[in-house]
C-alpha cells in the first residue's frame, strides 16, 4: 500500500509539473541571484518567422508548388510586443521557472546590459546596453517591494557617461562602478584622462569605438562622477571584458577586446583608492595562463564581503578563488578553457579546470553562496555554444550548476539519501522544503523528467 501510494503521489506531482513555461534561449543576457531565485533579463534570442509564398502560379505552366518559407531571425529581449516585460525567474530550490511582470518605465535595452542587486534596498539596477536601435547609458531601477515598476534614475548633475554597451560594471557599497565599453563617441571633457579609439575594421560599425572611461554612479545621491585623474594608470580602451568585485575593496579585470584584438591581461582595481594595478601577465612562457578572450564570465567563489573573515567566526580566514569560464577566442569561435585563479597570488596561480559541460560565450553565471560552509554553486544560463555568426549560432537552453568548495553537513547527509534507492522511495513523503532541496541540489525528481528548458546538470568541481 505504501509503494502504491508513493507511485500515485509521484504521478500527481508529475502531472502538476508538466505545465512548464517556455523560456527563451538567449545569449548576451544578464542576471542576478536574489533570495534563492535567479532573475534573468534581456539577451538575444531567435524567433521563427513564416513568410508566405506569393509567387504567381499563372507565370508557370506547371504552377507553383513552393511552400511557405520559415526563417530564423535574431530578436532582442524584451520584445517590443512583450506584454508586461517580465523577468524570467528560476526558483533554485525547485528549478521551476516563473515570470515576474514589470511595469513603469520599462527598459528597452536588453543586449549587453549589466544587472546588479543592492541588497540593503532590495533594488535591482540595470545599466547600459543595446536594443537593435540604439546604445543606452541610462540607469534603471526596480524594487522588489514596490509592485515591480521600473523607473529611470535621473542624474542629479550634468555628468553622465555616453551611450555604450559591453562595459564592465560592479557594485561597491552604494556605488555602481563602470569601466570601458563600446559606443558612438564619448565626452572626454568629463574624464580628460580617458581615450576613445574609433572602430575602422567594418563599415557596419563605423562611428563606434572603444573607450577606457571610468565612471561611478552613487545610488543614494543619483550622481555620476568621473574621479580618475588625467595621469591615472588605466587599461587600454576595451569592451567585452570581464570585471568583478572579488573582495571588500578590490575588483578584478580580465581579457576583453581592444583596437589590437583580444587580450588576456589582468588588472587589479582598488575600489576605495581608485587605483589600477597591472597589467599582470605570465612571467614565463610555460606558466599556465588563460588564452585571449572576450565574453567570458568571471565569478568569485567566496562572497567578496566575507573574504578575509572566519567562517561562522571560527577556522582559517577565507581566501578568494575566482572562476573564469570560456568566452570567444581569437579565431572568433568558442574558447573551451575554464580556469581557476587563487586570488591571493594572482601572478602565478591559474589552474586549468576540466568541466564536463558545453563551453559557451556571453552567458549568465551567478554565484550562490552558502551561509554555513565554503560551498558555492555557480548557476549557468544561456550563452552561445558555437559562434556569434548568424544563423550558425547555438543558444543553450539548459540550466547548469557547478559545485565548488566544501559542502555543508546537510548536503553530505542528503547525498547519502540520494545514494540509497530504498530511501529515495520515501521521497514523496518528505516535507515539501526538504524534498525540494533534494530535487534541486541533486537533480533528482519525484516529478518525472523536467522539460529541456529547466533541466539542471550538476558538475561537482574539486
Backbone torsions as a table, in degrees:
resi	resn	phi	psi	omega
1	UNK	NA	-39.7	-179.9
2	UNK	-64.3	-43.0	179.5
3	UNK	-65.7	-39.1	179.0
4	UNK	-64.6	-40.9	178.2
5	UNK	-64.3	-37.7	178.0
6	UNK	-63.0	-42.8	179.9
7	UNK	-64.8	-40.2	179.6
8	UNK	-66.5	-39.0	178.3
9	UNK	-63.7	-44.7	179.3
10	UNK	-63.1	-38.1	178.8
11	UNK	-64.8	-41.3	178.7
12	UNK	-64.5	-42.4	177.8
13	UNK	-63.3	-40.4	179.5
14	UNK	-62.2	-42.0	179.7
15	UNK	-63.9	-40.8	-177.9
16	UNK	-71.5	-23.9	-176.8
17	UNK	-93.6	-2.4	-174.7
18	UNK	-76.5	-14.9	-178.3
19	UNK	-90.0	65.1	-177.1
20	UNK	-83.9	148.1	174.2
21	UNK	-71.1	149.0	172.6
22	UNK	-91.7	114.4	-177.4
23	UNK	-100.4	132.4	-179.1
24	UNK	-64.9	132.2	167.0
25	UNK	-68.7	156.4	-175.1
26	UNK	-164.9	160.9	163.4
27	UNK	-133.9	158.0	-179.6
28	UNK	76.9	14.6	176.4
29	UNK	-86.6	-179.0	178.8
30	UNK	-138.2	160.3	-178.2
31	UNK	-166.2	161.9	174.1
32	UNK	-142.5	160.3	173.5
33	UNK	-104.0	128.6	-179.3
34	UNK	-141.1	121.4	179.4
35	UNK	51.2	52.8	175.7
36	UNK	62.4	27.5	175.0
37	UNK	-133.4	139.5	173.4
38	UNK	-91.9	121.4	176.7
39	UNK	-103.8	116.3	-177.7
40	UNK	-111.6	138.7	-178.8
41	UNK	-136.9	140.5	168.4
42	UNK	71.1	-161.0	-176.2
43	UNK	104.6	-178.7	179.0
44	UNK	-119.7	127.2	178.5
45	UNK	-115.9	-173.5	179.3
46	UNK	-124.6	124.6	175.9
47	UNK	-106.7	142.2	175.4
48	UNK	-95.4	127.1	-178.6
49	UNK	-121.5	130.4	180.0
50	UNK	-98.3	126.1	177.9
51	UNK	-104.9	127.5	-178.1
52	UNK	-74.9	135.7	176.6
53	UNK	-73.6	117.7	-176.3
54	UNK	-110.1	15.2	179.4
55	UNK	-64.7	142.9	-176.0
56	UNK	-86.4	117.5	-178.5
57	UNK	-62.9	-25.5	-178.7
58	UNK	-69.3	-18.1	179.6
59	UNK	-79.6	-5.7	-176.5
60	UNK	-131.7	123.3	-176.7
61	UNK	-58.7	-32.1	-178.6
62	UNK	-91.9	2.0	-179.1
63	UNK	78.3	177.0	179.9
64	UNK	-116.3	125.4	177.3
65	UNK	-113.2	19.9	179.7
66	UNK	-70.3	135.8	178.7
67	UNK	-86.4	162.9	174.4
68	UNK	-59.5	144.6	-176.7
69	UNK	-98.0	132.3	176.0
70	UNK	-108.3	122.0	-177.7
71	UNK	-122.2	155.7	177.1
72	UNK	-102.6	134.1	179.3
73	UNK	-129.0	140.7	176.9
74	UNK	-71.6	139.2	-177.2
75	UNK	-135.5	131.0	178.9
76	UNK	-84.6	134.6	176.5
77	UNK	-95.0	144.9	-2.0
78	UNK	-74.4	144.9	178.6
79	UNK	-64.3	147.3	179.2
80	UNK	-56.3	-31.3	-178.6
81	UNK	-94.4	3.3	-178.9
82	UNK	-63.5	125.3	178.1
83	UNK	-76.0	130.2	175.7
84	UNK	72.8	-5.8	174.0
85	UNK	44.3	67.8	-170.1
86	UNK	-84.5	156.9	158.4
87	UNK	-73.2	142.5	164.5
88	UNK	-89.2	123.9	-171.0
89	UNK	-120.9	125.5	177.0
90	UNK	-108.8	119.5	174.1
91	UNK	-75.7	116.0	-174.9
92	UNK	-77.6	-7.2	174.6
93	UNK	-89.4	-32.6	-178.6
94	UNK	-112.2	-11.2	-175.5
95	UNK	58.9	30.1	177.7
96	UNK	-102.4	135.4	177.9
97	UNK	-85.2	147.7	169.9
98	UNK	-145.8	176.8	177.3
99	UNK	-125.5	134.2	175.8
100	UNK	-104.1	109.0	-179.3
101	UNK	-66.9	145.5	177.9
102	UNK	-131.3	157.4	178.5
103	UNK	-139.9	-157.4	-179.9
104	UNK	76.2	-145.1	180.0
105	UNK	-83.3	75.2	-173.5
106	UNK	-65.1	128.6	178.3
107	UNK	-64.3	135.3	173.9
108	UNK	-85.7	-22.6	-180.0
109	UNK	-68.3	144.7	-179.6
110	UNK	-151.3	-10.8	-176.5
111	UNK	-111.3	126.5	177.9
112	UNK	72.4	22.2	177.7
113	UNK	-85.9	170.0	177.3
114	UNK	-125.7	128.7	179.7
115	UNK	-112.0	129.5	179.1
116	UNK	-125.8	155.0	177.5
117	UNK	-121.1	124.9	175.7
118	UNK	-97.9	103.1	-170.4
119	UNK	-64.5	-36.6	-176.0
120	UNK	-61.1	-40.9	-179.6
121	UNK	-98.8	-1.0	-178.7
122	UNK	54.5	42.3	-176.5
123	UNK	-121.5	142.5	174.8
124	UNK	-96.7	141.1	176.4
125	UNK	-123.3	127.6	179.6
126	UNK	-117.3	131.8	-173.4
127	UNK	-145.2	143.5	178.8
128	UNK	60.7	167.2	178.3
129	UNK	146.1	-176.0	-176.2
130	UNK	-141.7	143.1	-176.6
131	UNK	-133.9	32.3	-178.5
132	UNK	75.7	-12.2	-178.2
133	UNK	-118.3	-36.6	-173.1
134	UNK	-162.1	163.1	168.3
135	UNK	-84.6	163.9	-177.5
136	UNK	-144.7	151.3	173.4
137	UNK	-137.6	15.7	176.5
138	UNK	-67.9	155.9	171.8
139	UNK	-105.1	122.3	178.9
140	UNK	-109.8	141.1	-178.4
141	UNK	-129.6	140.5	174.5
142	UNK	-143.3	136.4	-176.3
143	UNK	-108.2	141.9	176.1
144	UNK	-70.4	-11.2	-177.0
145	UNK	-111.0	14.3	-175.7
146	UNK	-132.9	45.8	175.9
147	UNK	61.9	19.5	173.9
148	UNK	56.0	50.1	175.5
149	UNK	-107.8	124.7	177.6
150	UNK	-71.3	149.6	170.6
151	UNK	-141.3	145.0	173.6
152	UNK	-83.7	125.3	179.8
153	UNK	-85.5	105.6	-178.3
154	UNK	-74.2	126.6	179.8
155	UNK	-65.5	143.7	-176.6
156	UNK	-79.6	-12.6	179.3
157	UNK	-130.0	178.9	-179.9
158	UNK	-80.1	-9.5	-179.9
159	UNK	-75.8	129.5	-177.4
160	UNK	-164.5	136.2	178.4
161	UNK	-67.7	151.8	176.6
162	UNK	-69.9	159.2	178.5
163	UNK	-58.1	141.9	-176.0
164	UNK	-168.2	168.3	167.5
165	UNK	-149.3	-178.3	-174.4
166	UNK	56.7	36.5	177.9
167	UNK	-95.8	169.4	175.5
168	UNK	-105.4	126.9	-178.8
169	UNK	-136.6	135.9	170.3
170	UNK	-139.5	160.2	-178.6
171	UNK	-101.8	127.0	177.9
172	UNK	-127.6	105.1	-176.2
173	UNK	63.6	-118.7	178.1
174	UNK	-104.1	20.0	-177.1
175	UNK	-120.3	130.2	167.0
176	UNK	-87.1	120.5	-175.4
177	UNK	-104.9	125.9	-173.7
178	UNK	-125.8	135.5	175.0
179	UNK	-137.9	134.0	169.7
180	UNK	73.3	-162.7	-179.4
181	UNK	124.8	176.8	179.2
182	UNK	-128.6	142.0	-178.7
183	UNK	-179.4	-173.7	-174.1
184	UNK	-89.6	65.0	177.3
185	UNK	92.3	162.7	-178.6
186	UNK	-138.4	164.0	172.2
187	UNK	-96.2	97.3	-177.4
188	UNK	-76.7	-12.8	176.3
189	UNK	-67.8	-25.5	178.8
190	UNK	-79.1	-30.2	179.8
191	UNK	-135.1	77.6	-170.0
192	UNK	-63.6	-17.4	178.8
193	UNK	-86.9	-1.4	-176.7
194	UNK	-87.4	168.1	178.1
195	UNK	-130.8	153.1	176.0
196	UNK	-130.9	125.6	-177.7
197	UNK	-118.8	113.7	-179.1
198	UNK	-64.5	147.6	176.9
199	UNK	-87.2	124.4	-174.2
200	UNK	-122.7	4.4	-174.5
201	UNK	-83.4	-15.5	-175.9
202	UNK	-142.7	135.6	177.8
203	UNK	-65.9	-26.9	-179.9
204	UNK	-63.4	-35.3	-175.0
205	UNK	-101.1	13.9	178.0
206	UNK	-60.3	136.4	-177.0
207	UNK	95.1	-7.9	176.0
208	UNK	-102.1	165.2	177.2
209	UNK	-171.9	169.5	179.9
210	UNK	-92.2	152.7	174.4
211	UNK	-138.6	162.3	173.2
212	UNK	-124.2	40.8	177.4
213	UNK	-74.0	149.7	176.9
214	UNK	-122.9	123.2	178.1
215	UNK	-128.9	155.5	170.6
216	UNK	-130.1	141.5	175.9
217	UNK	-118.8	118.0	178.3
218	UNK	-85.3	114.2	-173.9
219	UNK	-76.5	-12.5	177.3
220	UNK	-85.7	-34.7	-179.3
221	UNK	-104.4	-7.4	-178.2
222	UNK	58.6	39.4	-179.4
223	UNK	-116.0	133.6	168.1
224	UNK	-89.6	141.6	172.4
225	UNK	-136.9	154.4	175.1
226	UNK	-123.9	82.5	-165.3
227	UNK	-85.1	-7.2	180.0
228	UNK	-72.0	139.4	-179.8
229	UNK	-75.8	170.9	-179.0
230	UNK	-61.4	-34.1	-175.1
231	UNK	-102.0	10.4	-177.5
232	UNK	-68.6	139.7	174.0
233	UNK	-66.4	134.6	176.2
234	UNK	-152.5	154.1	177.3
235	UNK	-61.8	166.5	177.0
236	UNK	-63.9	157.7	173.3
237	UNK	-53.9	131.1	-173.9
238	UNK	-156.5	167.5	174.9
239	UNK	-148.3	167.8	178.0
240	UNK	58.5	30.6	177.0
241	UNK	-91.4	167.8	177.2
242	UNK	-101.9	130.9	-173.1
243	UNK	-145.0	112.9	-175.1
244	UNK	-140.8	145.3	171.2
245	UNK	-74.9	132.6	-173.7
246	UNK	-120.0	-19.6	170.2
247	UNK	-148.8	-169.3	-172.6
248	UNK	-60.7	-26.4	-169.5
249	UNK	-128.2	-4.7	-172.5
250	UNK	-131.5	152.4	172.9
251	UNK	-122.1	158.6	-178.7
252	UNK	-121.5	133.1	176.7
253	UNK	-117.7	131.6	179.2
254	UNK	-138.9	141.6	171.3
255	UNK	67.1	-155.9	-179.0
256	UNK	113.6	179.1	-179.1
257	UNK	-118.8	124.0	174.5
258	UNK	-110.9	-176.6	179.0
259	UNK	-66.5	-18.5	179.6
260	UNK	-95.5	2.0	-179.9
261	UNK	115.5	-170.7	-179.1
262	UNK	-73.4	148.5	-176.7
263	UNK	-128.4	164.9	174.2
264	UNK	-131.1	34.0	175.4
265	UNK	-81.9	158.1	-179.9
266	UNK	-128.7	137.1	176.7
267	UNK	-125.9	143.7	168.8
268	UNK	-101.1	144.6	179.9
269	UNK	-131.8	121.5	176.5
270	UNK	-80.6	113.8	-173.9
271	UNK	-74.0	-16.7	179.0
272	UNK	-92.0	-48.5	179.9
273	UNK	-86.7	-10.6	178.6
274	UNK	59.9	52.8	-178.6
275	UNK	-125.8	125.6	171.6
276	UNK	-83.4	141.5	173.5
277	UNK	-125.1	128.6	-179.9
278	UNK	143.6	-168.9	4.5
279	UNK	-77.1	144.6	173.0
280	UNK	-90.1	124.7	-177.9
281	UNK	-129.1	162.8	176.1
282	UNK	-61.3	137.1	-176.3
283	UNK	-81.7	-16.3	179.2
284	UNK	-148.3	153.6	-174.1
285	UNK	-59.2	-34.9	-175.7
286	UNK	-84.7	-1.7	-178.0
287	UNK	-69.0	130.6	177.7
288	UNK	-60.0	130.2	-175.8
289	UNK	-158.0	137.6	178.7
290	UNK	-62.6	148.0	179.7
291	UNK	-76.6	171.4	179.3
292	UNK	-64.6	139.0	-176.5
293	UNK	-164.4	160.3	170.2
294	UNK	-129.2	170.7	174.8
295	UNK	55.4	30.9	175.6
296	UNK	-92.7	162.8	173.7
297	UNK	-104.9	144.2	-179.0
298	UNK	-128.6	107.2	-168.4
299	UNK	-122.3	119.3	174.3
300	UNK	-71.6	134.0	-176.4
301	UNK	-92.6	-8.2	171.0
302	UNK	-117.7	137.6	177.0
303	UNK	-51.5	119.3	-177.4
304	UNK	-53.3	-30.3	-178.8
305	UNK	-77.6	-9.1	-179.4
306	UNK	-106.5	-7.0	-178.6
307	UNK	-62.6	134.7	-178.2
308	UNK	87.6	-3.8	177.0
309	UNK	-103.5	171.3	175.0
310	UNK	-94.8	138.8	-180.0
311	UNK	-68.2	121.9	-179.1
312	UNK	54.2	28.0	175.6
313	UNK	80.9	7.4	-179.3
314	UNK	-143.7	167.4	178.7
315	UNK	84.4	-174.0	-178.9
316	UNK	-72.3	162.5	176.6
317	UNK	-66.8	140.6	-179.1
318	UNK	-73.6	130.3	178.6
319	UNK	-114.0	140.0	-173.0
320	UNK	-81.3	139.6	166.7
321	UNK	-126.3	142.5	-172.9
322	UNK	-123.3	133.0	-177.2
323	UNK	-100.7	123.6	176.0
324	UNK	-110.1	119.0	-175.5
325	UNK	-116.7	117.1	161.8
326	UNK	53.1	-132.0	-174.4
327	UNK	110.0	-167.7	179.4
328	UNK	-110.0	134.0	-173.4
329	UNK	-96.4	-172.8	-176.9
330	UNK	-70.7	-13.2	177.7
331	UNK	-93.4	8.9	179.8
332	UNK	65.2	23.5	174.8
333	UNK	-120.0	178.8	-175.5
334	UNK	-77.1	128.5	176.2
335	UNK	-78.5	127.9	-174.7
336	UNK	-97.4	16.8	-177.9
337	UNK	-96.3	135.0	170.6
338	UNK	-120.3	137.8	-174.0
339	UNK	-133.8	153.0	175.6
340	UNK	-122.6	128.2	-179.1
341	UNK	-107.6	126.2	168.4
342	UNK	-81.2	102.3	-169.8
343	UNK	-65.5	-24.0	-179.0
344	UNK	-67.2	-22.5	178.6
345	UNK	-133.3	65.3	-170.1
346	UNK	-53.0	-36.4	-170.1
347	UNK	-73.2	-14.6	-170.8
348	UNK	-142.3	8.7	-167.8
349	UNK	-120.7	44.5	171.6
350	UNK	-87.5	134.2	177.4
351	UNK	-127.7	127.6	179.6
352	UNK	-79.9	137.8	-177.2
353	UNK	-108.7	148.6	173.5
354	UNK	-105.0	100.4	-178.1
355	UNK	-108.8	123.1	-173.2
356	UNK	-84.7	67.6	174.3
357	UNK	-154.1	168.6	-172.3
358	UNK	-74.9	123.5	175.8
359	UNK	-62.8	156.4	-176.2
360	UNK	-159.4	172.9	176.7
361	UNK	-135.9	154.6	176.2
362	UNK	56.6	48.8	-177.6
363	UNK	-107.6	170.4	173.0
364	UNK	-95.8	128.1	177.1
365	UNK	-134.3	109.3	-175.1
366	UNK	-120.1	131.9	178.5
367	UNK	-85.0	143.3	172.0
368	UNK	-123.2	112.8	-173.2
369	UNK	-94.0	146.3	174.2
370	UNK	-86.7	144.5	178.2
371	UNK	-83.0	-18.0	-171.8
372	UNK	-120.8	3.2	178.7
373	UNK	-152.7	177.2	177.4
374	UNK	-89.6	11.6	178.8
375	UNK	-66.7	137.5	175.3
376	UNK	-134.3	130.2	173.5
377	UNK	-104.3	123.7	175.6
378	UNK	-99.5	115.1	-176.3
379	UNK	-94.4	121.7	-178.8
380	UNK	-106.7	135.1	176.2
381	UNK	-144.8	135.5	175.3
382	UNK	73.6	-162.0	-177.6
383	UNK	103.9	165.7	-177.1
384	UNK	-111.1	124.6	-173.0
385	UNK	-102.5	8.1	-177.2
386	UNK	-129.0	-82.5	178.8
387	UNK	-152.0	163.8	-178.8
388	UNK	-88.1	0.6	176.7
389	UNK	-78.7	142.2	-177.1
390	UNK	-103.4	138.9	11.4
391	UNK	-99.2	17.4	-178.5
392	UNK	-74.4	-5.9	-178.3
393	UNK	-60.2	142.1	179.6
394	UNK	-128.7	98.2	178.3
395	UNK	-78.6	141.1	-177.0
396	UNK	-94.1	133.4	-175.6
397	UNK	-99.6	-25.3	-173.1
398	UNK	-75.5	146.2	166.0
399	UNK	-81.9	132.1	176.4
400	UNK	-128.6	146.3	-175.2
401	UNK	-127.3	125.3	176.8
402	UNK	-103.2	131.2	-179.0
403	UNK	-102.1	129.0	178.0
404	UNK	-131.8	158.5	172.0
405	UNK	85.4	-176.0	179.7
406	UNK	-84.0	125.9	-177.6
407	UNK	-76.8	152.6	179.2
408	UNK	-72.1	162.2	178.2
409	UNK	-61.6	-36.3	178.1
410	UNK	-60.7	-44.8	-179.7
411	UNK	-63.3	-41.9	-179.8
412	UNK	-64.1	-39.1	177.9
413	UNK	-66.5	-41.4	179.5
414	UNK	-65.6	-31.8	178.5
415	UNK	-64.0	-33.3	176.0
416	UNK	-67.9	-36.3	177.0
417	UNK	-61.7	-45.9	-178.2
418	UNK	-65.1	-35.3	-178.1
419	UNK	-71.8	-16.4	-177.8
420	UNK	-98.1	115.0	178.9
421	UNK	-62.1	-36.4	-178.8
422	UNK	-67.1	-42.1	179.0
423	UNK	-67.7	-34.6	-179.9
424	UNK	-65.5	-24.8	177.1
425	UNK	-65.7	-20.2	179.5
426	UNK	-92.8	2.6	-175.1
427	UNK	-53.7	-43.6	-178.1
428	UNK	-64.7	-16.0	-176.6
429	UNK	-93.7	-4.1	178.4
430	UNK	-74.2	164.3	175.8
431	UNK	-62.4	149.0	-178.4
432	UNK	-54.4	-40.1	-178.6
433	UNK	-64.0	-46.0	-179.2
434	UNK	-69.2	-39.9	178.1
435	UNK	-62.4	-43.3	179.3
436	UNK	-63.3	-37.0	179.3
437	UNK	-65.7	-42.1	178.1
438	UNK	-64.0	-44.7	-179.3
439	UNK	-63.0	-42.0	-177.0
440	UNK	-72.3	-43.7	-173.3
441	UNK	-77.2	-25.4	-174.7
442	UNK	-120.0	6.6	179.9
443	UNK	53.6	36.2	175.7
444	UNK	-108.1	128.4	-171.2
445	UNK	-125.0	126.8	169.4
446	UNK	-81.9	-1.0	-174.2
447	UNK	-103.5	10.6	-177.1
448	UNK	85.9	176.7	-176.5
449	UNK	-66.5	135.1	179.3
450	UNK	-74.2	163.8	177.5
451	UNK	-71.9	159.0	-177.4
452	UNK	-57.0	-28.2	-176.8
453	UNK	-73.7	-16.0	-175.6
454	UNK	-125.1	10.8	179.8
455	UNK	-65.7	138.6	179.7
456	UNK	-117.6	120.7	175.6
457	UNK	-103.6	123.9	-177.3
458	UNK	-102.2	136.3	-177.2
459	UNK	-130.5	93.4	175.7
460	UNK	-62.4	131.9	-179.8
461	UNK	-125.6	127.0	179.7
462	UNK	-105.4	NA	NA
